[in-house]
């Protein structure tokens, strides 16, 4: 593709975009934004999700008092 073809294509795309109503452009932008993954997943994969799941599980056990061993009854 030559540079003049690219400039022509780019200009056509820009004109098509600018001819759309502002509400349509805004809706399209919001739709694309909602389909993206969160930035933490984009950068680190599933590790942040796994860590948050583990910490929530740990906190709930700690809150319930399940993280301690029951006292041993040595009489």
mmCIF file of the N, C-alpha and C atoms, coordinates in Angstrom:
data_MODEL
# 
_entry.id   MODEL 
# 
loop_
_atom_site.group_PDB 
_atom_site.id 
_atom_site.type_symbol 
_atom_site.label_atom_id 
_atom_site.label_alt_id 
_atom_site.label_comp_id 
_atom_site.label_asym_id 
_atom_site.label_entity_id 
_atom_site.label_seq_id 
_atom_site.pdbx_PDB_ins_code 
_atom_site.Cartn_x 
_atom_site.Cartn_y 
_atom_site.Cartn_z 
_atom_site.occupancy 
_atom_site.B_iso_or_equiv 
_atom_site.pdbx_formal_charge 
_atom_site.auth_seq_id 
_atom_site.auth_comp_id 
_atom_site.auth_asym_id 
_atom_site.auth_atom_id 
_atom_site.pdbx_PDB_model_num 
ATOM 1   N N  . UNK A 1 1  ? 0.844   -1.169  0.000  1.00 0.00 ? 1  UNK A N  1 
ATOM 2   C CA . UNK A 1 1  ? 0.000   0.000   0.000  1.00 0.00 ? 1  UNK A CA 1 
ATOM 3   C C  . UNK A 1 1  ? 0.895   1.239   0.000  1.00 0.00 ? 1  UNK A C  1 
ATOM 4   N N  . UNK A 1 2  ? 0.668   2.074   -0.916 1.00 0.00 ? 2  UNK A N  1 
ATOM 5   C CA . UNK A 1 2  ? 1.460   3.286   -1.016 1.00 0.00 ? 2  UNK A CA 1 
ATOM 6   C C  . UNK A 1 2  ? 0.958   4.318   -0.013 1.00 0.00 ? 2  UNK A C  1 
ATOM 7   N N  . UNK A 1 3  ? 1.786   5.301   0.235  1.00 0.00 ? 3  UNK A N  1 
ATOM 8   C CA . UNK A 1 3  ? 1.447   6.299   1.241  1.00 0.00 ? 3  UNK A CA 1 
ATOM 9   C C  . UNK A 1 3  ? 0.235   7.131   0.828  1.00 0.00 ? 3  UNK A C  1 
ATOM 10  N N  . UNK A 1 4  ? 0.090   7.428   -0.438 1.00 0.00 ? 4  UNK A N  1 
ATOM 11  C CA . UNK A 1 4  ? -1.066  8.220   -0.864 1.00 0.00 ? 4  UNK A CA 1 
ATOM 12  C C  . UNK A 1 4  ? -2.363  7.423   -0.713 1.00 0.00 ? 4  UNK A C  1 
ATOM 13  N N  . UNK A 1 5  ? -2.306  6.091   -0.929 1.00 0.00 ? 5  UNK A N  1 
ATOM 14  C CA . UNK A 1 5  ? -3.484  5.251   -0.690 1.00 0.00 ? 5  UNK A CA 1 
ATOM 15  C C  . UNK A 1 5  ? -3.847  5.247   0.797  1.00 0.00 ? 5  UNK A C  1 
ATOM 16  N N  . UNK A 1 6  ? -2.850  5.180   1.613  1.00 0.00 ? 6  UNK A N  1 
ATOM 17  C CA . UNK A 1 6  ? -3.085  5.163   3.050  1.00 0.00 ? 6  UNK A CA 1 
ATOM 18  C C  . UNK A 1 6  ? -3.696  6.486   3.506  1.00 0.00 ? 6  UNK A C  1 
ATOM 19  N N  . UNK A 1 7  ? -3.190  7.582   3.013  1.00 0.00 ? 7  UNK A N  1 
ATOM 20  C CA . UNK A 1 7  ? -3.723  8.892   3.381  1.00 0.00 ? 7  UNK A CA 1 
ATOM 21  C C  . UNK A 1 7  ? -5.172  9.014   2.894  1.00 0.00 ? 7  UNK A C  1 
ATOM 22  N N  . UNK A 1 8  ? -5.460  8.503   1.712  1.00 0.00 ? 8  UNK A N  1 
ATOM 23  C CA . UNK A 1 8  ? -6.821  8.559   1.183  1.00 0.00 ? 8  UNK A CA 1 
ATOM 24  C C  . UNK A 1 8  ? -7.761  7.731   2.067  1.00 0.00 ? 8  UNK A C  1 
ATOM 25  N N  . UNK A 1 9  ? -7.348  6.507   2.409  1.00 0.00 ? 9  UNK A N  1 
ATOM 26  C CA . UNK A 1 9  ? -8.156  5.640   3.268  1.00 0.00 ? 9  UNK A CA 1 
ATOM 27  C C  . UNK A 1 9  ? -8.380  6.287   4.639  1.00 0.00 ? 9  UNK A C  1 
ATOM 28  N N  . UNK A 1 10 ? -7.323  6.844   5.212  1.00 0.00 ? 10 UNK A N  1 
ATOM 29  C CA . UNK A 1 10 ? -7.419  7.491   6.513  1.00 0.00 ? 10 UNK A CA 1 
ATOM 30  C C  . UNK A 1 10 ? -8.368  8.681   6.477  1.00 0.00 ? 10 UNK A C  1 
ATOM 31  N N  . UNK A 1 11 ? -8.304  9.450   5.407  1.00 0.00 ? 11 UNK A N  1 
ATOM 32  C CA . UNK A 1 11 ? -9.193  10.603  5.251  1.00 0.00 ? 11 UNK A CA 1 
ATOM 33  C C  . UNK A 1 11 ? -10.648 10.153  5.119  1.00 0.00 ? 11 UNK A C  1 
ATOM 34  N N  . UNK A 1 12 ? -10.885 9.087   4.351  1.00 0.00 ? 12 UNK A N  1 
ATOM 35  C CA . UNK A 1 12 ? -12.238 8.563   4.213  1.00 0.00 ? 12 UNK A CA 1 
ATOM 36  C C  . UNK A 1 12 ? -12.792 8.098   5.553  1.00 0.00 ? 12 UNK A C  1 
ATOM 37  N N  . UNK A 1 13 ? -11.977 7.388   6.310  1.00 0.00 ? 13 UNK A N  1 
ATOM 38  C CA . UNK A 1 13 ? -12.415 6.905   7.621  1.00 0.00 ? 13 UNK A CA 1 
ATOM 39  C C  . UNK A 1 13 ? -12.732 8.070   8.553  1.00 0.00 ? 13 UNK A C  1 
ATOM 40  N N  . UNK A 1 14 ? -11.910 9.086   8.512  1.00 0.00 ? 14 UNK A N  1 
ATOM 41  C CA . UNK A 1 14 ? -12.131 10.259  9.355  1.00 0.00 ? 14 UNK A CA 1 
ATOM 42  C C  . UNK A 1 14 ? -13.420 10.973  8.972  1.00 0.00 ? 14 UNK A C  1 
ATOM 43  N N  . UNK A 1 15 ? -13.663 11.118  7.693  1.00 0.00 ? 15 UNK A N  1 
ATOM 44  C CA . UNK A 1 15 ? -14.877 11.791  7.233  1.00 0.00 ? 15 UNK A CA 1 
ATOM 45  C C  . UNK A 1 15 ? -16.109 10.982  7.614  1.00 0.00 ? 15 UNK A C  1 
ATOM 46  N N  . UNK A 1 16 ? -16.047 9.651   7.452  1.00 0.00 ? 16 UNK A N  1 
ATOM 47  C CA . UNK A 1 16 ? -17.171 8.804   7.858  1.00 0.00 ? 16 UNK A CA 1 
ATOM 48  C C  . UNK A 1 16 ? -17.444 8.939   9.354  1.00 0.00 ? 16 UNK A C  1 
ATOM 49  N N  . UNK A 1 17 ? -16.391 8.975   10.140 1.00 0.00 ? 17 UNK A N  1 
ATOM 50  C CA . UNK A 1 17 ? -16.534 9.115   11.582 1.00 0.00 ? 17 UNK A CA 1 
ATOM 51  C C  . UNK A 1 17 ? -17.150 10.464  11.948 1.00 0.00 ? 17 UNK A C  1 
ATOM 52  N N  . UNK A 1 18 ? -16.682 11.500  11.321 1.00 0.00 ? 18 UNK A N  1 
ATOM 53  C CA . UNK A 1 18 ? -17.178 12.841  11.658 1.00 0.00 ? 18 UNK A CA 1 
ATOM 54  C C  . UNK A 1 18 ? -18.606 13.077  11.151 1.00 0.00 ? 18 UNK A C  1 
ATOM 55  N N  . UNK A 1 19 ? -19.044 12.332  10.144 1.00 0.00 ? 19 UNK A N  1 
ATOM 56  C CA . UNK A 1 19 ? -20.410 12.485  9.630  1.00 0.00 ? 19 UNK A CA 1 
ATOM 57  C C  . UNK A 1 19 ? -21.439 11.771  10.505 1.00 0.00 ? 19 UNK A C  1 
ATOM 58  N N  . UNK A 1 20 ? -21.006 10.922  11.395 1.00 0.00 ? 20 UNK A N  1 
ATOM 59  C CA . UNK A 1 20 ? -21.933 10.255  12.308 1.00 0.00 ? 20 UNK A CA 1 
ATOM 60  C C  . UNK A 1 20 ? -22.411 11.250  13.359 1.00 0.00 ? 20 UNK A C  1 
ATOM 61  N N  . UNK A 1 21 ? -23.627 11.073  13.846 1.00 0.00 ? 21 UNK A N  1 
ATOM 62  C CA . UNK A 1 21 ? -24.093 11.954  14.927 1.00 0.00 ? 21 UNK A CA 1 
ATOM 63  C C  . UNK A 1 21 ? -23.252 11.754  16.194 1.00 0.00 ? 21 UNK A C  1 
ATOM 64  N N  . UNK A 1 22 ? -23.184 12.781  16.984 1.00 0.00 ? 22 UNK A N  1 
ATOM 65  C CA . UNK A 1 22 ? -22.358 12.743  18.179 1.00 0.00 ? 22 UNK A CA 1 
ATOM 66  C C  . UNK A 1 22 ? -22.830 11.664  19.154 1.00 0.00 ? 22 UNK A C  1 
ATOM 67  N N  . UNK A 1 23 ? -24.121 11.445  19.252 1.00 0.00 ? 23 UNK A N  1 
ATOM 68  C CA . UNK A 1 23 ? -24.652 10.419  20.158 1.00 0.00 ? 23 UNK A CA 1 
ATOM 69  C C  . UNK A 1 23 ? -24.209 9.021   19.730 1.00 0.00 ? 23 UNK A C  1 
ATOM 70  N N  . UNK A 1 24 ? -24.186 8.775   18.440 1.00 0.00 ? 24 UNK A N  1 
ATOM 71  C CA . UNK A 1 24 ? -23.756 7.462   17.933 1.00 0.00 ? 24 UNK A CA 1 
ATOM 72  C C  . UNK A 1 24 ? -22.283 7.244   18.233 1.00 0.00 ? 24 UNK A C  1 
ATOM 73  N N  . UNK A 1 25 ? -21.487 8.271   18.035 1.00 0.00 ? 25 UNK A N  1 
ATOM 74  C CA . UNK A 1 25 ? -20.055 8.146   18.335 1.00 0.00 ? 25 UNK A CA 1 
ATOM 75  C C  . UNK A 1 25 ? -19.831 7.877   19.811 1.00 0.00 ? 25 UNK A C  1 
ATOM 76  N N  . UNK A 1 26 ? -20.586 8.576   20.662 1.00 0.00 ? 26 UNK A N  1 
ATOM 77  C CA . UNK A 1 26 ? -20.435 8.397   22.103 1.00 0.00 ? 26 UNK A CA 1 
ATOM 78  C C  . UNK A 1 26 ? -20.860 6.993   22.527 1.00 0.00 ? 26 UNK A C  1 
ATOM 79  N N  . UNK A 1 27 ? -21.975 6.503   21.992 1.00 0.00 ? 27 UNK A N  1 
ATOM 80  C CA . UNK A 1 27 ? -22.434 5.145   22.309 1.00 0.00 ? 27 UNK A CA 1 
ATOM 81  C C  . UNK A 1 27 ? -21.421 4.094   21.866 1.00 0.00 ? 27 UNK A C  1 
ATOM 82  N N  . UNK A 1 28 ? -20.882 4.291   20.686 1.00 0.00 ? 28 UNK A N  1 
ATOM 83  C CA . UNK A 1 28 ? -19.885 3.343   20.163 1.00 0.00 ? 28 UNK A CA 1 
ATOM 84  C C  . UNK A 1 28 ? -18.631 3.330   21.038 1.00 0.00 ? 28 UNK A C  1 
ATOM 85  N N  . UNK A 1 29 ? -18.201 4.497   21.476 1.00 0.00 ? 29 UNK A N  1 
ATOM 86  C CA . UNK A 1 29 ? -17.027 4.611   22.336 1.00 0.00 ? 29 UNK A CA 1 
ATOM 87  C C  . UNK A 1 29 ? -17.281 3.932   23.678 1.00 0.00 ? 29 UNK A C  1 
ATOM 88  N N  . UNK A 1 30 ? -18.473 4.141   24.254 1.00 0.00 ? 30 UNK A N  1 
ATOM 89  C CA . UNK A 1 30 ? -18.821 3.510   25.523 1.00 0.00 ? 30 UNK A CA 1 
ATOM 90  C C  . UNK A 1 30 ? -18.883 1.990   25.384 1.00 0.00 ? 30 UNK A C  1 
ATOM 91  N N  . UNK A 1 31 ? -19.408 1.507   24.255 1.00 0.00 ? 31 UNK A N  1 
ATOM 92  C CA . UNK A 1 31 ? -19.492 0.071   24.033 1.00 0.00 ? 31 UNK A CA 1 
ATOM 93  C C  . UNK A 1 31 ? -18.095 -0.548  23.956 1.00 0.00 ? 31 UNK A C  1 
ATOM 94  N N  . UNK A 1 32 ? -17.204 0.084   23.232 1.00 0.00 ? 32 UNK A N  1 
ATOM 95  C CA . UNK A 1 32 ? -15.825 -0.422  23.139 1.00 0.00 ? 32 UNK A CA 1 
ATOM 96  C C  . UNK A 1 32 ? -15.140 -0.404  24.493 1.00 0.00 ? 32 UNK A C  1 
ATOM 97  N N  . UNK A 1 33 ? -15.395 0.644   25.273 1.00 0.00 ? 33 UNK A N  1 
ATOM 98  C CA . UNK A 1 33 ? -14.777 0.761   26.583 1.00 0.00 ? 33 UNK A CA 1 
ATOM 99  C C  . UNK A 1 33 ? -15.295 -0.320  27.532 1.00 0.00 ? 33 UNK A C  1 
ATOM 100 N N  . UNK A 1 34 ? -16.583 -0.633  27.444 1.00 0.00 ? 34 UNK A N  1 
ATOM 101 C CA . UNK A 1 34 ? -17.147 -1.650  28.334 1.00 0.00 ? 34 UNK A CA 1 
ATOM 102 C C  . UNK A 1 34 ? -16.684 -3.058  27.962 1.00 0.00 ? 34 UNK A C  1 
ATOM 103 N N  . UNK A 1 35 ? -16.254 -3.281  26.735 1.00 0.00 ? 35 UNK A N  1 
ATOM 104 C CA . UNK A 1 35 ? -15.810 -4.602  26.304 1.00 0.00 ? 35 UNK A CA 1 
ATOM 105 C C  . UNK A 1 35 ? -14.356 -4.883  26.648 1.00 0.00 ? 35 UNK A C  1 
ATOM 106 N N  . UNK A 1 36 ? -13.625 -3.873  27.093 1.00 0.00 ? 36 UNK A N  1 
ATOM 107 C CA . UNK A 1 36 ? -12.220 -4.062  27.446 1.00 0.00 ? 36 UNK A CA 1 
ATOM 108 C C  . UNK A 1 36 ? -12.083 -4.753  28.780 1.00 0.00 ? 36 UNK A C  1 
ATOM 109 N N  . UNK A 1 37 ? -10.977 -5.469  28.950 1.00 0.00 ? 37 UNK A N  1 
ATOM 110 C CA . UNK A 1 37 ? -10.661 -6.061  30.236 1.00 0.00 ? 37 UNK A CA 1 
ATOM 111 C C  . UNK A 1 37 ? -10.142 -4.971  31.167 1.00 0.00 ? 37 UNK A C  1 
ATOM 112 N N  . UNK A 1 38 ? -10.284 -5.169  32.472 1.00 0.00 ? 38 UNK A N  1 
ATOM 113 C CA . UNK A 1 38 ? -9.697  -4.206  33.403 1.00 0.00 ? 38 UNK A CA 1 
ATOM 114 C C  . UNK A 1 38 ? -8.178  -4.123  33.209 1.00 0.00 ? 38 UNK A C  1 
ATOM 115 N N  . UNK A 1 39 ? -7.605  -2.981  33.522 1.00 0.00 ? 39 UNK A N  1 
ATOM 116 C CA . UNK A 1 39 ? -6.180  -2.745  33.285 1.00 0.00 ? 39 UNK A CA 1 
ATOM 117 C C  . UNK A 1 39 ? -5.315  -3.703  34.092 1.00 0.00 ? 39 UNK A C  1 
ATOM 118 N N  . UNK A 1 40 ? -5.770  -4.080  35.289 1.00 0.00 ? 40 UNK A N  1 
ATOM 119 C CA . UNK A 1 40 ? -4.970  -5.004  36.087 1.00 0.00 ? 40 UNK A CA 1 
ATOM 120 C C  . UNK A 1 40 ? -4.865  -6.357  35.395 1.00 0.00 ? 40 UNK A C  1 
ATOM 121 N N  . UNK A 1 41 ? -5.910  -6.786  34.707 1.00 0.00 ? 41 UNK A N  1 
ATOM 122 C CA . UNK A 1 41 ? -5.852  -8.055  33.989 1.00 0.00 ? 41 UNK A CA 1 
ATOM 123 C C  . UNK A 1 41 ? -5.029  -7.934  32.717 1.00 0.00 ? 41 UNK A C  1 
ATOM 124 N N  . UNK A 1 42 ? -5.091  -6.796  32.067 1.00 0.00 ? 42 UNK A N  1 
ATOM 125 C CA . UNK A 1 42 ? -4.302  -6.595  30.855 1.00 0.00 ? 42 UNK A CA 1 
ATOM 126 C C  . UNK A 1 42 ? -2.808  -6.663  31.165 1.00 0.00 ? 42 UNK A C  1 
ATOM 127 N N  . UNK A 1 43 ? -2.416  -6.101  32.308 1.00 0.00 ? 43 UNK A N  1 
ATOM 128 C CA . UNK A 1 43 ? -0.996  -6.027  32.619 1.00 0.00 ? 43 UNK A CA 1 
ATOM 129 C C  . UNK A 1 43 ? -0.465  -7.286  33.294 1.00 0.00 ? 43 UNK A C  1 
ATOM 130 N N  . UNK A 1 44 ? -1.270  -7.902  34.164 1.00 0.00 ? 44 UNK A N  1 
ATOM 131 C CA . UNK A 1 44 ? -0.756  -8.992  34.985 1.00 0.00 ? 44 UNK A CA 1 
ATOM 132 C C  . UNK A 1 44 ? -1.506  -10.306 34.810 1.00 0.00 ? 44 UNK A C  1 
ATOM 133 N N  . UNK A 1 45 ? -2.473  -10.394 33.927 1.00 0.00 ? 45 UNK A N  1 
ATOM 134 C CA . UNK A 1 45 ? -3.210  -11.631 33.723 1.00 0.00 ? 45 UNK A CA 1 
ATOM 135 C C  . UNK A 1 45 ? -4.164  -11.908 34.870 1.00 0.00 ? 45 UNK A C  1 
ATOM 136 N N  . UNK A 1 46 ? -4.270  -13.170 35.259 1.00 0.00 ? 46 UNK A N  1 
ATOM 137 C CA . UNK A 1 46 ? -5.220  -13.555 36.296 1.00 0.00 ? 46 UNK A CA 1 
ATOM 138 C C  . UNK A 1 46 ? -4.626  -13.534 37.700 1.00 0.00 ? 46 UNK A C  1 
ATOM 139 N N  . UNK A 1 47 ? -3.381  -13.160 37.837 1.00 0.00 ? 47 UNK A N  1 
ATOM 140 C CA . UNK A 1 47 ? -2.738  -13.151 39.153 1.00 0.00 ? 47 UNK A CA 1 
ATOM 141 C C  . UNK A 1 47 ? -3.464  -12.213 40.120 1.00 0.00 ? 47 UNK A C  1 
ATOM 142 N N  . UNK A 1 48 ? -3.838  -10.991 39.759 1.00 0.00 ? 48 UNK A N  1 
ATOM 143 C CA . UNK A 1 48 ? -4.560  -10.133 40.704 1.00 0.00 ? 48 UNK A CA 1 
ATOM 144 C C  . UNK A 1 48 ? -5.891  -10.740 41.154 1.00 0.00 ? 48 UNK A C  1 
ATOM 145 N N  . UNK A 1 49 ? -6.604  -11.397 40.236 1.00 0.00 ? 49 UNK A N  1 
ATOM 146 C CA . UNK A 1 49 ? -7.867  -12.025 40.614 1.00 0.00 ? 49 UNK A CA 1 
ATOM 147 C C  . UNK A 1 49 ? -7.632  -13.156 41.601 1.00 0.00 ? 49 UNK A C  1 
ATOM 148 N N  . UNK A 1 50 ? -6.602  -13.958 41.365 1.00 0.00 ? 50 UNK A N  1 
ATOM 149 C CA . UNK A 1 50 ? -6.300  -15.065 42.266 1.00 0.00 ? 50 UNK A CA 1 
ATOM 150 C C  . UNK A 1 50 ? -5.904  -14.541 43.647 1.00 0.00 ? 50 UNK A C  1 
ATOM 151 N N  . UNK A 1 51 ? -5.105  -13.490 43.682 1.00 0.00 ? 51 UNK A N  1 
ATOM 152 C CA . UNK A 1 51 ? -4.700  -12.930 44.971 1.00 0.00 ? 51 UNK A CA 1 
ATOM 153 C C  . UNK A 1 51 ? -5.890  -12.341 45.730 1.00 0.00 ? 51 UNK A C  1 
ATOM 154 N N  . UNK A 1 52 ? -6.775  -11.659 45.029 1.00 0.00 ? 52 UNK A N  1 
ATOM 155 C CA . UNK A 1 52 ? -7.936  -11.085 45.718 1.00 0.00 ? 52 UNK A CA 1 
ATOM 156 C C  . UNK A 1 52 ? -8.856  -12.193 46.227 1.00 0.00 ? 52 UNK A C  1 
ATOM 157 N N  . UNK A 1 53 ? -9.007  -13.265 45.451 1.00 0.00 ? 53 UNK A N  1 
ATOM 158 C CA . UNK A 1 53 ? -9.818  -14.388 45.907 1.00 0.00 ? 53 UNK A CA 1 
ATOM 159 C C  . UNK A 1 53 ? -9.205  -15.007 47.153 1.00 0.00 ? 53 UNK A C  1 
ATOM 160 N N  . UNK A 1 54 ? -7.894  -15.190 47.158 1.00 0.00 ? 54 UNK A N  1 
ATOM 161 C CA . UNK A 1 54 ? -7.210  -15.785 48.304 1.00 0.00 ? 54 UNK A CA 1 
ATOM 162 C C  . UNK A 1 54 ? -7.330  -14.892 49.537 1.00 0.00 ? 54 UNK A C  1 
ATOM 163 N N  . UNK A 1 55 ? -7.136  -13.586 49.372 1.00 0.00 ? 55 UNK A N  1 
ATOM 164 C CA . UNK A 1 55 ? -7.205  -12.697 50.531 1.00 0.00 ? 55 UNK A CA 1 
ATOM 165 C C  . UNK A 1 55 ? -8.626  -12.617 51.079 1.00 0.00 ? 55 UNK A C  1 
ATOM 166 N N  . UNK A 1 56 ? -9.634  -12.630 50.209 1.00 0.00 ? 56 UNK A N  1 
ATOM 167 C CA . UNK A 1 56 ? -11.010 -12.625 50.695 1.00 0.00 ? 56 UNK A CA 1 
ATOM 168 C C  . UNK A 1 56 ? -11.300 -13.892 51.486 1.00 0.00 ? 56 UNK A C  1 
ATOM 169 N N  . UNK A 1 57 ? -10.811 -15.020 50.991 1.00 0.00 ? 57 UNK A N  1 
ATOM 170 C CA . UNK A 1 57 ? -11.009 -16.285 51.681 1.00 0.00 ? 57 UNK A CA 1 
ATOM 171 C C  . UNK A 1 57 ? -10.286 -16.264 53.035 1.00 0.00 ? 57 UNK A C  1 
ATOM 172 N N  . UNK A 1 58 ? -9.070  -15.738 53.036 1.00 0.00 ? 58 UNK A N  1 
ATOM 173 C CA . UNK A 1 58 ? -8.284  -15.667 54.269 1.00 0.00 ? 58 UNK A CA 1 
ATOM 174 C C  . UNK A 1 58 ? -8.939  -14.742 55.284 1.00 0.00 ? 58 UNK A C  1 
ATOM 175 N N  . UNK A 1 59 ? -9.440  -13.604 54.807 1.00 0.00 ? 59 UNK A N  1 
ATOM 176 C CA . UNK A 1 59 ? -10.093 -12.656 55.715 1.00 0.00 ? 59 UNK A CA 1 
ATOM 177 C C  . UNK A 1 59 ? -11.360 -13.247 56.315 1.00 0.00 ? 59 UNK A C  1 
ATOM 178 N N  . UNK A 1 60 ? -12.124 -13.961 55.515 1.00 0.00 ? 60 UNK A N  1 
ATOM 179 C CA . UNK A 1 60 ? -13.362 -14.531 56.049 1.00 0.00 ? 60 UNK A CA 1 
ATOM 180 C C  . UNK A 1 60 ? -13.049 -15.600 57.090 1.00 0.00 ? 60 UNK A C  1 
ATOM 181 N N  . UNK A 1 61 ? -11.997 -16.388 56.875 1.00 0.00 ? 61 UNK A N  1 
ATOM 182 C CA . UNK A 1 61 ? -11.610 -17.397 57.859 1.00 0.00 ? 61 UNK A CA 1 
ATOM 183 C C  . UNK A 1 61 ? -11.093 -16.724 59.123 1.00 0.00 ? 61 UNK A C  1 
ATOM 184 N N  . UNK A 1 62 ? -10.323 -15.658 58.942 1.00 0.00 ? 62 UNK A N  1 
ATOM 185 C CA . UNK A 1 62 ? -9.784  -14.950 60.101 1.00 0.00 ? 62 UNK A CA 1 
ATOM 186 C C  . UNK A 1 62 ? -10.911 -14.323 60.902 1.00 0.00 ? 62 UNK A C  1 
ATOM 187 N N  . UNK A 1 63 ? -11.894 -13.773 60.221 1.00 0.00 ? 63 UNK A N  1 
ATOM 188 C CA . UNK A 1 63 ? -13.008 -13.146 60.893 1.00 0.00 ? 63 UNK A CA 1 
ATOM 189 C C  . UNK A 1 63 ? -13.827 -14.175 61.666 1.00 0.00 ? 63 UNK A C  1 
ATOM 190 N N  . UNK A 1 64 ? -13.963 -15.364 61.072 1.00 0.00 ? 64 UNK A N  1 
ATOM 191 C CA . UNK A 1 64 ? -14.726 -16.411 61.742 1.00 0.00 ? 64 UNK A CA 1 
ATOM 192 C C  . UNK A 1 64 ? -13.926 -17.101 62.836 1.00 0.00 ? 64 UNK A C  1 
ATOM 193 N N  . UNK A 1 65 ? -12.651 -16.817 62.904 1.00 0.00 ? 65 UNK A N  1 
ATOM 194 C CA . UNK A 1 65 ? -11.821 -17.440 63.911 1.00 0.00 ? 65 UNK A CA 1 
ATOM 195 C C  . UNK A 1 65 ? -11.368 -18.835 63.522 1.00 0.00 ? 65 UNK A C  1 
ATOM 196 N N  . UNK A 1 66 ? -11.439 -19.161 62.261 1.00 0.00 ? 66 UNK A N  1 
ATOM 197 C CA . UNK A 1 66 ? -11.074 -20.498 61.815 1.00 0.00 ? 66 UNK A CA 1 
ATOM 198 C C  . UNK A 1 66 ? -9.588  -20.633 61.525 1.00 0.00 ? 66 UNK A C  1 
ATOM 199 N N  . UNK A 1 67 ? -8.865  -19.550 61.559 1.00 0.00 ? 67 UNK A N  1 
ATOM 200 C CA . UNK A 1 67 ? -7.444  -19.615 61.240 1.00 0.00 ? 67 UNK A CA 1 
ATOM 201 C C  . UNK A 1 67 ? -6.633  -20.141 62.405 1.00 0.00 ? 67 UNK A C  1 
ATOM 202 N N  . UNK A 1 68 ? -7.181  -20.129 63.580 1.00 0.00 ? 68 UNK A N  1 
ATOM 203 C CA . UNK A 1 68 ? -6.480  -20.672 64.747 1.00 0.00 ? 68 UNK A CA 1 
ATOM 204 C C  . UNK A 1 68 ? -6.849  -22.115 64.961 1.00 0.00 ? 68 UNK A C  1 
ATOM 205 N N  . UNK A 1 69 ? -5.905  -22.851 65.480 1.00 0.00 ? 69 UNK A N  1 
ATOM 206 C CA . UNK A 1 69 ? -6.192  -24.233 65.833 1.00 0.00 ? 69 UNK A CA 1 
ATOM 207 C C  . UNK A 1 69 ? -6.977  -24.225 67.134 1.00 0.00 ? 69 UNK A C  1 
ATOM 208 N N  . UNK A 1 70 ? -7.885  -25.158 67.301 1.00 0.00 ? 70 UNK A N  1 
ATOM 209 C CA . UNK A 1 70 ? -8.610  -25.202 68.556 1.00 0.00 ? 70 UNK A CA 1 
ATOM 210 C C  . UNK A 1 70 ? -7.651  -25.519 69.707 1.00 0.00 ? 70 UNK A C  1 
ATOM 211 N N  . UNK A 1 71 ? -7.902  -24.988 70.873 1.00 0.00 ? 71 UNK A N  1 
ATOM 212 C CA . UNK A 1 71 ? -6.998  -25.238 71.995 1.00 0.00 ? 71 UNK A CA 1 
ATOM 213 C C  . UNK A 1 71 ? -6.967  -26.730 72.320 1.00 0.00 ? 71 UNK A C  1 
ATOM 214 N N  . UNK A 1 72 ? -5.766  -27.223 72.526 1.00 0.00 ? 72 UNK A N  1 
ATOM 215 C CA . UNK A 1 72 ? -5.653  -28.643 72.845 1.00 0.00 ? 72 UNK A CA 1 
ATOM 216 C C  . UNK A 1 72 ? -5.902  -28.831 74.329 1.00 0.00 ? 72 UNK A C  1 
ATOM 217 N N  . UNK A 1 73 ? -6.681  -29.806 74.632 1.00 0.00 ? 73 UNK A N  1 
ATOM 218 C CA . UNK A 1 73 ? -7.004  -30.078 76.034 1.00 0.00 ? 73 UNK A CA 1 
ATOM 219 C C  . UNK A 1 73 ? -6.082  -31.169 76.551 1.00 0.00 ? 73 UNK A C  1 
ATOM 220 N N  . UNK A 1 74 ? -5.017  -30.756 77.170 1.00 0.00 ? 74 UNK A N  1 
ATOM 221 C CA . UNK A 1 74 ? -4.062  -31.713 77.752 1.00 0.00 ? 74 UNK A CA 1 
ATOM 222 C C  . UNK A 1 74 ? -4.191  -31.661 79.262 1.00 0.00 ? 74 UNK A C  1 
ATOM 223 N N  . UNK A 1 75 ? -5.040  -32.478 79.835 1.00 0.00 ? 75 UNK A N  1 
ATOM 224 C CA . UNK A 1 75 ? -5.277  -32.498 81.289 1.00 0.00 ? 75 UNK A CA 1 
ATOM 225 C C  . UNK A 1 75 ? -4.472  -33.552 81.937 1.00 0.00 ? 75 UNK A C  1 
# 
